[in-house]
Amino acid sequence: MKALFLAALLLSAPAVQERTLLRDVRVVDLEAGRIVPGQSILIEGARIAKVAPVGELAAPAGAALVEGGGRYALPGLFDMHVHLSAAHGETTLLLLAANGVTCAQSMHGSRLHLAFRARVQRGELIGPRLFTTGPTTAQVGVHSVEQAERVVREQKAAGYDAIKMYGDGSNTMPRATYHQLVTTAHELGLRVVGHAPRNMGFSAVLEEHQDSIDHMEEIVYTDEGLARLLGPYVRLQFGGGFDAHPELLGEVPDFRTGLKDEVRALAGKVAAAGLRVTPTLVTFATIQQTTDDAFFELVKRPELAYFPVTVTAEWTPEKARFRNGGWQPHLDFMARYLQRNVELQAELVRAFHEAGVPLMTGTDAPFDFVVPGFSLHDELARFVACGLTPLEALRSATLVPAETLGIAGEAGTIAAGKSADLVLLEADPLADVNAVRRNAGVFLRGRWLAPEVLRSELDGLLARNAALAQSVPALTALLDGGKPVEAAAAMKKEASDPRLSAWLERELHDRGYEALRASRLDEALLFLRTGTETFPDSADAWDSLGEVCLERAEYEQALAHYERALELDPDSANAQRMIDRCVDELAAAR
């Protein structure tokens, strides 16, 4: 049964059986690199109690029996880079779990993510075991040594699992601040993960011993050696100025050939530093595909139906950001340059693997066209295309991330005492890694997610998406007509789906800021005030209303709005900065 029919939310799933016997499977032993046929697995609660040959393990009295039928039992998969939001978090969790992802790392966390983690742990939500970073260093504003230490300690106390490195928001983070961030995190037992600091060069990542880098493109953008050829193209990619550099717009060189020595040297340095890398190849490759004719195949992918139209509506030819932004007049050149970049990143994966760099699977889902769960299968296939064997690729999705997260004793393999996180496959994944796409059921911490239940729940998900798609056009028409108050009232009458509320909040924000940028301040005020009236518990809504009031020189109102934003989100560095600015403006006015 194709994974397309297996991604679903089991809100009505039964409680975990006290005992379940999975009888007659071929266990995929990723440590030894072999298939062990004729095995049965006894699960007690959320743990594997015993793995033994079929003839030696009978079902205990009262145990549920799941017939494996000689299928392949694979350890649950890891996605080490996902994003969750109020708009689609539950959908993302279910799609991950039903596609065999039993552990995931959220990479831009907040209190919402801590709540998601707790709800999954309590069994209220079907989803993978969650690890989460806190708010990024850019979001909370890490500009000094003192701020670095304070932020790390606060996030440790809040219960986050790692620090998300994202610079300071202006690419000016001092080296001493970066050093303090990593040092304090390691003292407190937290990993530092995410991006490379763009203003320091990649050598700083290795010297300061950041734990992992997410996105191979981050290394491409920051490594000093690769910049010999890539530098001018990267500046063009992010800074525009195409007309000023016509010499770059012709044939793009093969970076793999031109940077062969630099790639080999870089791989050695990364391995020596002990850095772990989550390449997220599928994400960057998808960006490239949106710039050429492959885009029209992306929009046909059937898994898009599982994601709400409130998200996928932005992935159309008219709205897709990489086709319609600053690259649009030079889309042909960007398609060719990005393809060369895709090839270089694949070569880096190959070189890193050969040098012994620990690689991990991650997807950045739900990035544009990168649908949770399905994209993890795509990432595995890309690892194999880079030269890894199916066994090596699967280790990057199980053993390596389990070790990285410090849970190797609980996850990553099928053995007595481990968490009962298993994927039942129709074919041998060591022969063809694409076997992970043909999922015949999932055990999630001992709960059996059977194919027929998954199929039924999938139909329900599609039905909910269809209902959502019917609501959006009418609300869009009201917004287009400059009637946000009416749109909010209409939404309240029918908003049984929280995704519709999240969509409207985003639309009010985006349209308000569009008016603000065009200096249509009355229109901006209307949309953003409607945002706070409709979503009074949203810190972002109050922050946005504060900005338009600040632009209108209404400092007392702006101050009140920013104070409300900070009350709702104490982590908001922007709200605190704006409060300070409002206080200064009021003092100057007096």
N, C-alpha and C positions, 0 to 999 in steps of 0.2 A: 504494500500500500504506500503510495507516494506521500512524502511529508506534507505535500499540499493539502492533504485531507486530515492532517494530524495536528495542526496548530489550532488550539482552542482553549477557552477558559472553562475550568471545571468548577464554577461557583457552586454547583450542586453536587460536587464529588462526595462520595462516602468517606467516612472516617478511615484512618489507616487501620488495616487489619492487624490484630495482635500477632498473628503468624501467617505467613504466605510461603508456599513452596513454588518456586519457578523450576519446573521440571524439564529436563532434557534440552539443554542449550549447549552451544559451543562458546566457551568463555574466551574472550579476546584478552590474552595476557600481554599487556603492553610493556611490561618490564622485561620479560623474556623474549618478546617478539614472536609469539606463537599462538596458535589456536588450540585450545584444549577441548576436544569433543566429549559428548556424553556426560555432561555435568548437570547437577541440580544445585540450586541455591536456596537455602532456607533463610527467610527474612523474619526477624522478630522485631516488631515495632518499626523503628526507623533505621535499624542496623542489620547488616548481614551477620547471621549467626554461624553459618557453616556453608562451605562449598565442597562438594564431594561427588564421586561418580554416581550415576543414576541408581545403580543397584544397591548403593550403600546409604541412600538417603530417602526415606519414605516420609510422606506427609504426616505430621503429628495430628493427633485428634483435634478436631475443630479448626484446623488450618485451612485457609483458602488455597486452591490449586490453580496455577496458571501454567498451561501447557506451552512449553517453548517450541516444541515441534522441530528441534534441531536448528533453530535460528541462532543468530550470533548475539551474545550478550556483551555489550561494550560499556566501559565506565562512562558515566555522564560527562558531557562536554562542558568546557569553560569558555565564556566570552568575557575577556578581560577589559573590554572598553564598550560600555553601553551608556545611554542617557535615558533618564526617566523624567517625566513631567506629569503635572496634574491632568494635562490634556490626553495623554496616551500611556501613562505609566502602567495601568493594569493590563492594557492590550499588549504592551511590550513584554511584560512579565509572562503572560500566558503563551505568547508566540515563542519566546525563548524556551520555556519548559517543554512545550509540546513538540518542539523540534530537537529535543534531546539535550538542551543546555540546562544543566542542573546547578551551575554556579556561575555568577556573573559579578563584575565589578562596575559599579556606577561611578562615573568620572567627573561629575559636577554636582556635588551633593548639597543637601540642605536638610532642614528638619523634616521635610516631606519624605526624603529618602530614608531617614532613620525610621519614620513611621512605616514606610513600605517594608523595610527590613523586619520590623517587629511583627507586622501583619503576616508576612510570609512565615516567620518562625512560629507564630501561633496557629498557622493553618487556615487563617481567614482568607488568604489569597493563594491561588496556585501560581507558583513562580519559582525560579531558582534561588538557592541560597545567595544572599546578597552581601557583598562588601561594598563600602562606599567611601569616597573621599568627602571632605567637607567642601564648603564654597572655595572656589579657586583663589589663588593668591592675588590675581588681578581683581576679582570681585570684592574681596575684603580689604584690598589696598595694603600691600606689603612693600613699603618704601624704605624702611630703616631696619637696623639690627634689632631695635627694641620692638618694633612691630612684628618682625619675623618671629621672635621668641614668644611674644604674647599670642599671636595667632595660632601657633603650633600648640601651645599649652591649652588654649581655649578649645581647639578642635579635639584634642585628646580628651579633655574633660567632657565634651559633648557626646563622645562615643563614636567618632569617626574612625575609620580604619587606616586612612592614608591622607597625605597632603597632596593636593593637586597643584603642581607647578604650572603657572601660566603667566610668568612675568609679573609686572606690577601694573599692567594696563597701559603703560606708555613706553615700554621697551627701554626703560632707564634704570632698572633695578641694579643697585650697586653690588659689586662682587662680595663685599663684606656681609650684605644683607642675605644674599643667596647662601653664603657659607653658614651663617647663623641659622637659617631655615633648615638646612639639611642636618646640621649638627644637633640642634634641639630635637628635631624629629627622631633622629636615631637614638638620642638619649632616652626618649620616651617610648621607644619601640614602635614608631610609626615609619612607614615607607614614604619616600617622596617620589611621586610618579607624574607622568604627563609630558609637558612640552619642554623643549630646551629654551633657555633664556636667549632671546634673539639678539640682545645687545652685547653678549659676551663671547660668542663663538662656542663651538661644540666642545672644545678642549676643556672648558670650565665644567661641563657636565661630568667628564671623566675624572677630573682632578678633585672635584667636590664630592664625588661618589653618590650622585643621585641614583636611586635604586633602579628605575626603569624609564625608558622613553617610549611614549605612545606616538605612533605615526612615523614611519620611516621618512616621510617628507620633512619632518622636523630636523632630522640629521642632514638631509640634503640641503636644507636652507641655511644651516649654521656651521657645517664643517668647513674649516679653513682650507683644507686641501681640495675639496670638491669645488670650492668657490673659484678656483683657477679658471674653469670653463663655465661653471653654472652661474657665477655671480651676476653677470649682466642680464641673464634670462630671468633670474629670480627677482631682480630689481624691476624688470619690466612686468613680471607677473603680478607684483604687489603694488607697484607704483605707477603703472601705466606709462605715459610718455612715449607711446608707440611712434609718433611722428618724428620724435627726436632721435630715434635709433633705427632708421630704415635698414641699416646693415645687418640687423639681427633678424629681420622678417623673412629672409629667404630660406634656404635649406638649413635645417637644424642639425648640428653635428650629432653623431652617435656618442653620447657621453660615456657609454660603457668602454668603448675603444679608447677614447681620449683620456679617460681617467682610470685606466686599468691599474696603474701602480698606486694611485691614491686610494682606490677601493681596497686593494689588498692590505695596504698599510693601515687604513682605518679599521678594517676588520680585526687586525691584530691588536690594535690599541683598545678597542671596545671589549674584546675578550679578556685582555689583561686587567682591565678595570673592573670586571665582574658585572658590567651593566647588562640588564635584561631589556629586551626590545619587543614591543608589540607593534608590528609593522602597519596594521590596518590597510593592507594592500587593496582590499575590495573598495574602500571608500575613495581613495585617490583614483583608482581605475574608473570608478563610476563618474567622478568629476570629469575625467577625460572623455568618457563616452557621451556625456551630455553636450559636449562641444562639437560632435560630428554626427554622422547619420546613424550611429549606433543608438542615439537618443530615441529614435522611433521604435526601436526594439525594446528599450527599457520600459517605455510606457505600456507595452503589451504584457509585461510579466504578470502572470496570474496571481502571485502572492500579494500584489498591491491591493487586491480586493479585501484583504484582511485588515488593512490599516484604514482609519477613518478618513472620509473625504475632506474633513476639516484640515487634514495634513496634506493629503495627496493632491488637493486642489492647487497647491503651490508647485506641483511637479509637472505642469503642463507646458506645451511649447510656448505659450504666451507669457508664462510667469516664471519658468525655471530660471533660477538666479544666475547660473553660469552661462546661459545662452543669451540672457537679456540684460546683463550688467555692463560694466566697463569693457569687457572683452568683446562685446558683440560686433563692433566694426572690424575686428581682426580675428574672428572666430576660426578661420581656416588655419592661421598661424598658430593660435593657441592649441588647436587640436593636435597639430604636428609637434609642437614643443612639449605638451603634456604627455603625448605618447612616448617621446624620448625619455621623459622623466619617469613614466611608468616602467620603462625598460631598465632604467638605471636602478630604481628601487628594487626590482626583481633581482638584478645582479647583486645588489647589496645584501639581500636576503640570502642568496646563494653563498656569497663570500662569508657572511657572518656565521652561517650554519657550519661551513667548512672549518672556520676558525674556532668553533665551539661556543659561540655566543648563545645563551639561552633565548629562544624565540617563543612567543606566546601568541595565540589566536585572539584577535579582538576585531570589532567591526565598526565602531562608532555609530551603531544603529540607535535610533532610526534617522540617520542622515538621509538626504534625498535619494530615493530609490533603494536604500539599504534597509531592507525589511528585517526586523529582528528574527533571529532563529535561522531563517533561510540564508541570510548573508553569512552566517558562521560556516555553513556548508560550502559557500562560495570561497570563503577565505582558506579553508582546508584545501580546496582544489587549486587555488593559486600557490599555496606552499608547495604542493607537489609539482606544479608547473615550474617552480623555481629550482627544482632539483632534489627536494626532499623526497624520501620514500613515503608511501602511505603510513607506515609505522612511525616514522620520524614526525610527520605532520600531526598524527594523532597524539603523539606524546606532547607536542606543543599545545594541544587542546585539553590535556589531562594532567600528566605527571608534572610538567614544568610549572604550570600555574598553581597546582596544588602545593608544590614546594615553595613557590614565591609567596603565596598567601599564608604559609605556615600551617597548612592543614594536610600535609602529606600523610599523616597518620590516620586521617579520616576519609580522604577522598583521593581520586585519581586512579585507583585500581579496584578490582573486584576481589575481595578477600574478607575473611572473618574479622569482625570488629569494625569494618568500614561502614560508612553511611550507605544505605541502600539506594543509591542513585545509579540507575542502569538504563541503557537504551537497547531495545530489542530490534535487531536488524534482520532483513531478509537475505542479505548477501555478505560475503567476507570483506570487511573494510581494509584488511591488509593486502588484499589483491587489488582492490579499487576503492580509493577513499570516497568516491561518490556513493558508495553503499550507505553512507550516513543519511542520504536523502530519502532512502526507502525504509522508513521507520515503522515498525510494527507494534509500537507501544513503548511506554516509558514508566519506569519506577522512579518516583520522586520522593526521597526520604521515606521509602517503604510503601508509599501509596501507588497502587497500580492504576495507571491511566490507560485504559483499554481502548483499542481502535474504534469500537462501535460507539463508545461514549464520546471520544474525541470527535468523531464524525458528526454526531448529533450536536455537540456544542459548537462546532464550526458553523453549522447551518444557522445556529442562533446568532453567532457573531456577524455573519453576512447579513442576516435580517436586520440586526441593529444598525449596521452600517448603511443599509438601504434606507431605513427610516431617517437616519441622520442626513443622508444625501437629499431627501425630500424637504427637509427643514431649511437647509442652508440657502437655497436660491431666494426664497422670500425675504429672509433677513438681509441678504446681500443687497437686494433691491431697495430696501429701506435705508440701508447705510449709504448706498450710492446716491440716494435722493436727499442726503443730508438730514436724515431723521433717526439719529441714534437712540433717542428716548423711546420712540415708537418701536424700534428694533429690540430694545431691551425689554419692553413690556411684552412684546410678542414672544420672545424667548422664554420669559418667566411662565407663560401660559402652558408651554409644552416641554420644558426642559427636564424631562425624566432622564436624559442622557447627559451626564456631567461633561462629556466631551464637547457638547454644544455650548455650554457655558464657558469653557476654556477657550473655545474658538472665538466667541464674541468678545471676551476680554482682550484677546490678542488683536482682533480687528479694530476695536475702539482705540487701543494703544497705537497701532500702526497708522491708522487714519488720522489720529490726533497729531502724531509726530510729522506726518506728511504735511499737514496744514501748518504746523509750527515752523518747519523748515522753509515753507513758502511765505512765512510772515502773515498768514491768515489767522491771526491770534484769536479772534472771536470764534471761528470754526474750531480751532484747536481746543479752546476752552470748553466748548460744547461737548466734543467727543470725550475729552479726558475727564470732565466732571461727571459725565454719564458713567464713565468707568468706575469712579469711586462710589457713586450712588448705587450702581448695580452690584459691585463687588467690594463692599466696605471693608472686608478682611484681607484685601490684597495690598501688600506693601508696594508692589510695583505700580499699582493704580495711583496710590497716593503720591508716590515719588514722581510720577509723570505729571500729575496735576500741579505739584510743586514747581516743576520746571516751567510750565506755561505761565504760572503766576509770577515767577521770577522774571521771565521775559517781559511781562507786562508791568514790571516794577512794583508789583503788589507784594512787598516783602513780608508783611505780617501774615498774609494768607499763605504765602509760600513757606514761611517758617512753620506754621501750624501743620501744613500738609507733610512736610519733611519729618517733623516730629512724630506724626502719626505713622509714617512709613517706618521710622526707626523703632517705634514701639512694636510694630508688627513683625519687623525683621531686624533684630539687634545686630545681625552680621553685616548690615548694609553700610559699607564704607562710603558709598556715594551719598546716602542720606545724611550721614554725619558731616561730610565735607560741605554739603549744601546748607546744613544748619549753621555751620560756622560762617559761611558766606553771607547768609541772610542776617545773622547777628551783626556782621561787619557793615553791611549795607544800611541797616537800621541805625547803627551808631553814627555812621557818616551823615545820615539824613538829619540827625538831631544836632 
